[in-house]
């Protein structure tokens, strides 16, 4: 892929601008190891930097920052436009002449012909870019519809700065942004920092499907990104105008669309492969890739020596059936331990999705063989795969029958018994639930509405103010509460698509891949596929107790049912046992009372109580503790942090 960086400042001599932008760009070398470029406006108002990972047009004709014909625009671009050949042919009918084979050149011509917003609406792909209009002296930042590629922006001493990753912004002279306490609260609740916020005051994430226009004259005013596409609007339009199809018609048309989408993401001038976990999503991506390839697709998987967390054996059987060229790597706690110190550098801000560890290890393995890899991310949000979709409605119906005080009494009773003892009780009574799961399930008893139930499902610390000191987090209304006329399951699916998917899943995948110069492509995030799926009724996604009903029917055409028909496992690590064992010394170090309290961000007592309960196996607090540990590890990495008291 690539990395972009830049700033808008008319007060600096060009020599100093060149030095600064070179330093910023250098921080993104991992995103683009194949080349770099910087450009500063001779009139001294803008600097653009670019690091290149060559995927299409490996020649120097793909070099950036790139100038448009007649020199009106200059662009620094990170992404892949999958329909660029069709756009190129169309532009050639309008007498555009292209000198190279890159999609960047096509993007510039498209903007020249149609203007920025119209051009954005014609793109199919993943991207984040900065475009300087020399004529109007306006800088435009833009991001793809569903947030596959990152873009940060903000102000340092009244200078507007932007970059693909925070590490490039941090080297801008005078960077002393304090930690945003409200972001710490959000992080403690969700395990990630949702857009438009970042860990720093005055530095923001550009939301998916928007663009931002800035000039020196508007720097003092509050900047508001402008949407050119809205997942919420698309979903609402689809539900308002549903298609009436037979099951077979829906299966056939979805299959055809998936072939188009996946085939378009197989275009590459460098070696290409697929992540294969053995789950439904990655199995379908791999099967369709293999159906569109004349040679065996290269597939990659990570395994664990623990049956509860190991899907590698399933992936191996599917790879054998599809006849892919399969590579697997078994990892243990020592591999995780070796990686953990690097997470703060890779992710730049606190990030507590523990599946980042296997994802980073898998990306390292994959990069040894290929430069581009397709993954099945986004399938759960699109086809209805998370267990909360299947269980949410029925759980709410059941607990709503009980008076609220009775529910709280039940919760207290369950929590008074350790997960180990509960496990024994469940086994004796032959109940199909683990002690851990029963403990976790008890948290939902305090929900007063379906919306609160969803918040319980997605929260690590449901009430972050319990541990974050002097939090200024304003209780923003959850998007799910704003959605009217939708089924509860559809509300959850859409809310996850707008926040959890771009702010957690895509952050995890992008940084893990880019840390080793691996481009990750996610076919399920194709906007036309998204638009199609939201015109289909809910029973095509969840039917009775079956999740991803439609995806399963498509997959059954390629892979025998018995190879994929099993409970959802997820791509996690055995975090609870590792924290009690091989990671315990590391965790003990970060969870010392004085270390927790030294920056005045967190309350130590409730954290240390949970740590003691976890170590003694009285409770499983792996997720809550991991958010604290990831914040602590990040703070330790960022020695010069500033906090407003």
Number of C-alpha atoms within 10 A of each C-alpha: 27 31 33 33 33 30 27 26 19 16 10 13 13 19 11 10 26 19 11 19 26 22 17 29 27 21 19 27 22 22 27 25 18 16 15 22 19 22 22 20 16 11 9 16 19 27 25 30 30 34 30 28 25 22 21 16 16 17 11 10 14 20 21 24 24 22 18 18 15 7 11 15 22 22 27 29 29 27 23 25 20 20 15 22 14 11 18 22 12 13 17 14 9 10 8 16 13 14 9 15 17 23 22 27 23 25 23 22 23 24 17 16 14 12 12 18 16 13 16 23 13 14 20 19 25 23 24 28 23 27 23 25 16 14 9 10 16 18 21 17 23 28 28 27 29 27 26 25 27 29 26 24 25 21 20 19 11 11 16 20 22 26 29 26 25 27 19 25 27 18 17 18 11 9 12 16 19 15 18 21 22 22 22 26 28 25 27 31 22 23 29 27 26 21 17 15 19 25 24 22 19 15 22 20 23 27 28 30 20 22 24 18 17 19 19 16 9 11 15 12 8 6 12 12 17 15 16 18 19 15 20 16 10 17 21 18 14 19 19 12 12 14 15 11 13 9 11 12 11 19 20 13 14 18 19 12 14 21 18 15 21 21 17 16 23 20 14 14 13 13 14 23 26 26 27 31 28 24 23 23 23 20 26 24 25 28 22 19 22 18 16 15 12 8 11 16 22 23 27 26 26 24 22 20 12 11 10 11 16 22 21 23 17 17 27 21 14 24 25 12 14 19 16 21 14 20 17 19 14 15 16 16 18 12 13 18 15 9 14 18 14 15 22 20 17 22 21 20 23 27 27 27 19 20 16 24 21 24 21 24 20 22 29 17 18 27 19 10 15 18 24 25 24 23 22 23 22 24 21 23 24 22 24 27 23 17 14 18 22 19 12 17 15 12 16 18 11 9 17 16 9 12 9 15 11 12 19 18 13 15 20 14 11 19 18 13 15 18 22 16 12 21 19 13 14 16 14 9 9 9 10 7 13 17 22 16 13 17 20 19 16 17 18 21 23 18 19 13 11 19 18 16 20 23 19 21 17 15 18 22 22 17 14 20 18 14 19 21 17 14 19 14 16 9 8 6 8 13 16 21 13 10 17 10 11 14 12 18 19 21 23 24 22 23 21 21 23 22 20 22 22 24 25 20 20 21 22 24 25 23 28 26 28 24 21 22 25 28 27 26 25 22 25 23 24 21 21 12 17 21 16 17 23 24 19 18 16 17 14 21 21 19 13 9 10 15 22 24 20 24 23 21 18 20 21 16 13 17 18 12 13 8 17 20 12 11 8 13 12 13 18 17 23 17 19 19 17 17 22 17 12 15 18 14 12 14 20 14 12 19 20 12 15 10 16 21 15 9 14 15 20 24 16 18 13 11 20 17 10 18 23 13 15 19 17 12 16 17 23 25 22 20 19 21 24 22 24 24 22 25 23 21 20 22 17 15 16 14 8 10 15 14 15 12 9
